[in-house]
Amino acid sequence: MFGYYLDLALRSFKRNRVLTALMVLAIALGIGASMTTLTVFHVLSGDPIPSKSDRLFYVQLDSESIGGYQPGQEPQDQMTRYDAEHLLRDARGERQAFMSGASMAIEPDRPDLDPMRVDGRMTTADFFALFEVPFKYGTGWNKAEDEARARVAVITSELNDKLFDGGDSVGKTIRIDQNTFTVAGVLEPWSAKPMFYDITVGRYNDEEQVYVPFWTARELEFGTHGNFSCWGTPEAFEDAEPDPEGQYGVNAFCAWLQYWVEMDPAKADDYRQYLSNYSDQQRESGRFERPTNVRLRNVMEWLDHNGVVPQDVKLQAWLAFGFLLVCLINTVGLLLAKFLRRASEIGVRRALGASRKAIFAQCLVEAGMVGFAGGVLGLGLALLGLWAVRQQPTDYAALAQLDLTMLVTTFVLAIAASVIAGLLPAWRACQVAPAIQLKSQ
C-alpha cells in the first residue's frame, strides 16, 4: 500500500509542478538555514571526551589577595604553582596533572627545513592517560622522569612527519630552544576541540606540537603561552625569600596553571571537602586572604561555565528555527490548497470504498515526499551555508563541517517537519463528503 501511495504522490507532483516546487523550496529554505546553525551549535556544544567527561574535574582555588574581594564571586580560573605542586603531591585523585601552554622553537637537523616556532605544553606525567591521548609510537614519560627533570618529549604525528618522514622516531633526538630532547613517544592524530583542558590559550586553536615535562621546561626557562594573573610578590610576606624564577616560581603569587583530576563522580564531594580543608589551612598560614571558595567542575560543566558556545550562535539557531516555522506555516497553506483542489478525486475514492484513514495516510505520504525533496535541496543549501561560515574570521570556523549525524538529522528533520505540516491539510482532506462531490460532477 505504501508503494501505491508513493505512486499517487509522484503523479500529483507532475500534475501540480509549480505548487510542488513552491512547497519543496519553502521546506528547503527552512531546512538549509536550520541545519547550518544547528551544525555549528552541534560541533561547538559537543562533548570533547565523552568516554570520561563525567570523571574529569577542573579545580579552582581562591588564592588572591583580599583587595577587590566581593562575596560570592568566582575564584580565578587558574592555580598558583605552589598550590598545583602541593595538590599533585597529595594525589587524592586516581590521576591528576597540571600544565601550561608553552611556545617552543624547533631546530630541525634536516638541511631542507628551517627552524620553526610551535605551540607546545609543559605538563606532568599523567596528562596523556588523563585525557586518553592516543600514541602511534612509544609512550609518555613517568613520574620518576618528572622528578629527574628528564629531557624527553612527546611530539605529534604532524611534527614527526616533518622531522622524521613519519617513521618511528622513539629514541631519536630533537632540538628545542637550543636543548637536546629524546623523543619518548609520537601521538596519533589527536586534537581536543574545544581545547577544554586549557581554555586560556584559545578554544579552537591549532593542535599543540610538542609536550615536555613541566619541571624540565621550567629548569630550561621555556616561555609560556597563556594567561597570567599576579597579585603580589613573595617579599610581601614575612621571612619570604625572593624566588629566582620570579613570577614562574613556586612562591610567586601568580595563577597561571591548569589543574585537572580524575576520579569517580561519587567521590567528588569528598574531594571538594579536601579542597576546602586545604584552603582553610593556607588561610591559617597566611597565604590565602580570602574566605574559602573552591570549585570542582566536570568537563561539560567547565565548558558551560566558560560559555564555549557563543551567545550569537545560540541566537542564530533560534532565529533559524523560527524561520523554519514560518516556512512550515506557508507549507501548510500550500498543502491545504493542493489537497482541497483534489476534493472531487478524493470523493470518488471514498465512494469506491477508501476509508478516511487511507485518505489521511495517502496525504501524509505525499507530504513526506515533499519533505524528502526539500531535504535534498536543503542539504545543498546547508553545505553552502557552512562553507560561508568557514570563511568567517572566527576561531571555530574550520569546525563547521557536516558529519554523518547531522546529515541524517537533515533528512529526518525535513521529513518530520513536512509530515507535521501535512497533518491539518490531510485531516481536512479526509473529511470530504463523497456524496456532495459525486452530486457536483
Beta strands, then each sheet from edge to edge (+ up, - down):
strand 1: 56-60
strand 2: 79-80
strand 3: 95-107
strand 4: 116-123
strand 5: 135-138
strand 6: 152-155
strand 7: 173-176
strand 8: 179-187
strand 9: 210-213
strand 10: 223-225
strand 11: 229-230
strand 12: 254-262
strand 13: 295-298
sheet 1: 2+ 12- 1+ 13-
sheet 2: 2+ 12- 3+ 4- 9- 6+ 8+ 5-
sheet 3: 2+ 12- 11+
sheet 4: 2+ 12- 3+ 7-
sheet 5: 2+ 12- 3+ 10-
end
